[in-house]
């Protein structure tokens, strides 16, 4: 069929942003072959090469999508120390990419005789400055929001407060009311950018203001999961149309190299040897890691719980540096209690990198100790594995609160833990939460299984996300120049 519309997708350069954006592109092309898609990959020097290696593997998995790598930016001086506001740093670096973005679109899309007419740009919420590029090119822009609907509502609600003289939040102990959440929000679980006086708060408020300039907001969530939050957005006449099309996630591509394949095989073989519904999986995302003291306490908690476990243990980056966690090699024994591996060899496995989706899909896995990143939450719900909440940074604390308090879909270990706090979570707390999530009579387990079924049905014909996706495509065609 003849292509009648080209969309250019501009994700932020982080796995939690890149992966769902690329999966959105795949679903769009599966749904309507009148579209073609180009993904622009921005490459700030502060972003580790491992992320771009993963993107290359995703690109190889679907040749229908045209990937364009923008020039690697020269910002190595930003790598010296962790910034006072990571949100402002990232936004500033991406804003500097505007000339490269416009040049790439002009050269590879607009001037390409084989390309369909440009129908619009789909930008990440950290990339709202690219709305300027869309305006200069005379095409619509759309926002792809990769986190929770409730979190989107939180950001949008900051605008009214800010315009009435509000500024950075002050009280960690106060409770706050936001209409996208069913319960009052304790200040201690709000994202730290809301308290940041070094540009973090202002940066996110400015992004939220620009959300309203788009022709539509694409949500990686679904109405059956976040009914309260989604309805609050759909009933807000002051924002663009909202399309809840989730869950959008990569269910296939995880292995990046032959060494990963070898480790994957070892992990899956170990899981194959475990009884059904007997294993708790501990994994804290691409950037999650703990210091040596907390690692030892986690090990103690696992022993106390008596539950079979698979533990993805990563090595922290140098303190104060912008880097991703690494892998322990021969030094893993040094960070674990003496004799731990020997004592637990019949009940547990400690690994580094782990194929998270394959693990969650395995019949032996029945619990997931997680940092509560939104992609991990969607994956856990898809596979029907209840979460134990251990948030670390970004919006993970408020995600954990929503899962436990608003939705009843997780077991609380911590809601307000932050990786910069220096707090040590006790072995007793860890053991108690693990035993709770593995308890066959825990109501959370039944609730998660129900939402899992809803999540799978919502993306197929007649489902709410399927219908929302259809409305989105119709509106893109209607709005194209």
N, C-alpha and C positions, 0 to 999 in steps of 0.2 A: 504494500500500500504506500502511496505517496506520502512523504513526511510534510506536515503542514505547520509544525511548531517546534522550535528548538528552545529548550530551557537550559540555562547556565546555572549550575549549583556552586555555591561558594561556602564551603564549610570552614569552621575554625580548625586549626591543625592539632587536634587532640583526638584520641581514639573514641572517646565518648561522643564526639561530634562528627567525626569522619565516617565511622562505621554505619550509624543509622542513616546518615545522609545518602551514602552510597546504596544502602539497601532500599531506601525510598526510591532512588533512581531505578533500581532493578524492578521494583514493584510497578512503577509507573510504566515502564516499557513492556512489562508482561501484560498490563491492563489495556494499553492503547498504543498500537503500533504506528499511529500517526505522529507520535512524538519522537524526537531525538534529544539526547542529553549530553552535555559537556560538563565535566567536573574540573574546576580550577583548584589546584593543590598549592596553597601558599606554604613557603618553607622558611620561616624565621629561624635564625641560627640557635635560638634558645630552645627549639623543639628537637628532641633527640632523634637521631637517624632511624632508630628502631621503629618509630611510628610510620615513617615514610616507607620502610621496608614492608610493613604490614599493608599499607595502601597499595603498594605494587603488587602484592599477592592478591588483593581484592580486585585490582584492575585486570589482572590476568584471568580472573575467574569469569569475567563477562566482557567480551569484546564489543558489545553493543554500545558501551559507554565510552565516550571520548575523554581521556584524561589528559590534562595539560599541566605540567609542572612549571610553576613560576620560578624566576631566578631565586637562588638562595640568598637571603638578605644578609648584609654585613652588620650584625648587631652583637658580635662576640663580647663587646665590652659589657653587655647586660648580664653576662653569665657569671660575673664575679661574686655576686652574693644574692640571696633571696630578697626580692623586692618588698617594700613596705605594702604595696598593693599589687598582687599578681594580676588582678582583673584589669587595672589601669595599664600595666606593662603590656599585657597581651593585646588590649584594645589599641594602644598606641602603635604597636608593631604592625597590627593588621591594617590600621588606618594608612600607614605608610605604603601599603601594597596597592593602593588605589590606581596609581598610574600603570602598574604592571597588569592589573586586572582589566582595565579598560583596553590596553594595548592588545592583550591576548584575545579578548572578545572581538575587537575590530579585525584582527588578523586572521583568527581561526574560525570565526563564526560569521560575522557580518560580511567580510570580504571573500568568504569561501563560497564559490559557486555551487558546491555540492551540499551546502547547509540549508536547512529549512529556515524560514523567517524566524527571527528571534522573538519569542513570545514573552520573555521575562527572565529576571534573575531570582533565584531562591537563595536567600542569605541566612547565615547562622546568626544567633542573637548576639554574638561577639563581633559580628561583621556588619553592623547596621550602617557604617559609613559607606558601604558599597551601594546603599540606596542612592547616593549621589551619582554613582556611575550609571545606574539604571535611568535616573532622571536625565543625565546628559545624553544617553543613548535613546531616550524617548520611549522606554519600555516599562512595564509594570515591575514591581518588586513584591516578593512574597517572603515571609519569615518562616524558617523551619526551626521549631523549638524542641530540642531533644530531651527535655526534662519533663517533670510532672505538670499537668494542667494547673494544679494548685500553686506550684511555684511560679508559673506564668502570671496567675492572678495576683500573687504577692508582689511581683515586680511592677505590674500595672498599677496596683493600689498605692505604690510609693509616689506616683506622680501627683495625685491630688494632695497628699500630705505635704510633699515638697513645695508645691505651688502655693500652699497656705502658710509657708514660712518654716516648714519642717527641715531638719538637717539630720546629720548622723545620729543614730540611736545612741542612748547613753546607758540605759539600765538593763543589765543582764538578767536581773531577778524579776522584772515586771512581766505581766502578761499583756499580750497585744491581740487585737481582733482583726482578722482579715477575712473578707467574705468568701474567699475560695477555700477556706478551711472550716470544718464543722465545729471545731473547738478552739477556744482561746489558745494562743501560741506563747509558751514561756520564752522570755528573751534569751535564755541560755541555749535554745536550739535554733535561733535565727542564724542565717548565714553571716559570717564575720564581716563580709563586705559592708553590711548595714551599719556597722560600728566603726568602719574604717575612715579616718580623717585625712588620709593621704591620697585621696582620689578614688578609692574603691567604691564608696557610696555614690559619689557624683557620677562616676563612670556608668554604673548600672542604671541609675535614674535616667541618664542621657540615652542609653540604649533603649530603655522602656519607652521613652518619649517617641523614639523613632519607629517603634513597633507600629504605632498608629498610622504611619505614613504608607504602610504596605497595603496591597490589595487583599491580603488574606494571611492568616496565621495557621500553619500546619503543625499539629500537635502529635507527638509520639506517645499517645495515650489513647484510652478508649472509654466510652461513656459508662460501660458496665463496671469499670474499675473505679473511676473518679466521678461518679454521677453528680455529687454536690459541686465539685470544682468545675466540671465541664458545663453544667447548667448555668452556673454563675457567669461564665464567660459567654455562653450563647445568648444569655438574656441581657448582656451589656451592650447597649446601642452606641456606646462611645468608642468601641474598638472595631477593627475590621472583622469580616467573617472568620470564624474559627472552624477548622476541619480536624476533628479527632480521628486520625487514620491508623493509630497504633493497634497492637504493638508492631513496631518496625524494627527488626533486628536481624543480624547475620546468624543464621542457623547452621551454616556450613563451614565457611573458611576460617580456620584457626591456626593451622600449622604453617610456619613461615620458613622452615628449613629442615634439612634431614635430621639434624640433632633434635629439633622439636618433635619430629615424627617418632624418633627413638624413645624420647621421654614419654610421649603420648602413649605409645604401645606398652611401656612399663606400667604406667598408671592404670590404663584400662585393663590390663591383665590382673593387676592387684584387685581392682574393683570386681572383676569377674569372679574372683575367688571368695568374695564376701557374701554373707546371707542377704536376702532381699530386705530393703528398708532398714538397714542396720548402721549406716555410715553417716557421720556428720562431716561436711566439707567446709574447711576454713580457707577463705580466699578474699583478698582485700583490694582487688583492682590493679590496674597497671601502675599505679603510683603509691600503693599502700605498703607500708613496712613498719616495723617496730624496733626499738632499741633492745639491747641485750637483756636488760632487766625484765622488760615486759615479755620477751620471748620465753625466758625461763619460767615466768609465772603462767603463761599460756600452757606450756608443757605440763606444769603441775596441775593445772585445771583439767586438762585432758585426761591425765591419769586418775584424778579424783572422780571424774564423771563415769569412768568405766565403759564409755561408748567407743565404738570403732571410729577411727578418724582418718581423713586425708587432709593434710595440712600443707597448703602452698605457702612456703616460708621464703620471703625475699630479703635481700640484704639492703639496708638503708643506704641512700646516697651520702656523700660527705656532708657533714652538718652545715646548713646554711647555703647549700649549693642548689641551683636549678638543675636537677637531673632525675632520671628514673631509677627505681631500685634495681639492683643487680642480682646475680645468682651466687649463692654460697657454693663453694667447691669443697676443698679439703678442710676448710675452717668451720664447717657447720657444727662439728662436735663441740667447738669452743663456746658456742652461744646457747647450747642446750644443757640441761642439768646432767650431771655425771650419771652415766648408765641409762639415760632415758631411752635411747634408741634400742638398746638391748632389752630393757624391761617391756617395751611396747611393740616389739617386732611382730607379735602374733595378732595385735589389734589395731595397729596404725601404720601409716606411711607418711613420711615427711618428704616433700618434693620442693622444687623451685617453681618455675613456670608450670601451669596446669591448663589443659584445654577445658575451660570452665563450662561451656555449653554441653560438651560431651559428658562431662562428669555429672552435671545436673540432670541430664537425660538418663543416666544409668539407674537401673532398677535397685541397686544396693544403696543409693543415696537418698536420705530422708530428712536431712537438715542442712542448713547453709548459714554459717557465721560470716556475715558480709558487711562491707563498708557502706552499703546502701546507696551506691551510685545507681542512677535511674536505669541504665542498661541492665545492670545486674538484677535489679528488682524485677524488670520485665521478663528476664530470662528465668528467674526463679519461679515466677507465677506461671509462665508458659509451661514449665515442666512440673508444676505442682509441688515444689519443694519449699517448705516454710523457712523464713529467715529468722536468724538471731541478729539483732541490730548492734553493730559496732561502727558507727560513722566516724569519719576522720577529718574531712575538710570540705570546702565548697558548700553545696547545698545539702550535703548528706545528712546532717543533723535534723533538718526539717523534713527530709524524706523519711527518716527513721520515725520521727514523731507522727507523721501522717500514717505510716504503715501500722504503727502500734495503736495510736489513740483514735484516729479518724476512721481507719479502715478495718482494724482488727485482723491484720494479715501477717503480723510478725510477733515474735517473742522478744521482750525487752531485755537486753543486757545493759547497754548504755544508749542514751539518746543524745547526750551532750558532750561525749568524748571528743577531743580534738588532738590531732597528732602533734601540736605545738604546746600542749598544756603541761606536759611533764607528769600527768596523772598516771598511776599504775592501777589497772583493773585487776582485782584480786582473783586468785585461783578459785576461791569459793564462789564468787559471782559467776565466773566462767563456767564452772562445773554445773552450777544450779541452772543456768540458762540452757546449757546443752541438754541436760537431762529433761528439762521442761519441753523443749522442742521435739525431742524424740519420744515423749510420752504419747502413747497411742490414743489416750483420751483427751489430749489437748484440743480445745475447740478451734484453735488457729489452724490446725492441720486440715480439718474438714472445710473450713472457710477457704483456704488456699486452693484445695481441690476444686471447689465450686467456681472460683474466679478463673482458674486454669481452663476449665471447660468453656467459660464465657469468652475468655481471651482468644481461644482457638476458633470459636464460632463467629466472632465478630468480624474477622477478616475474610470470611468466605461469603458467597452470594447471599444476599438479603441481610447480612450482618451490618451493625451500625457503622463500623469503620469502613467496610466495603462501600456502603452507600455514601459516606462522607467523602471517600476518595473519588467516587464518581462525580459528586457535586463539584469537587475541587477541579477536576479535569474539564468539566463543562465551563466553569468560570474562567479558567485559564484561556480556553479557546475564545470565550466571549470577550475577554479583556485584552486580547492580543492586538497590537497596532494594526 
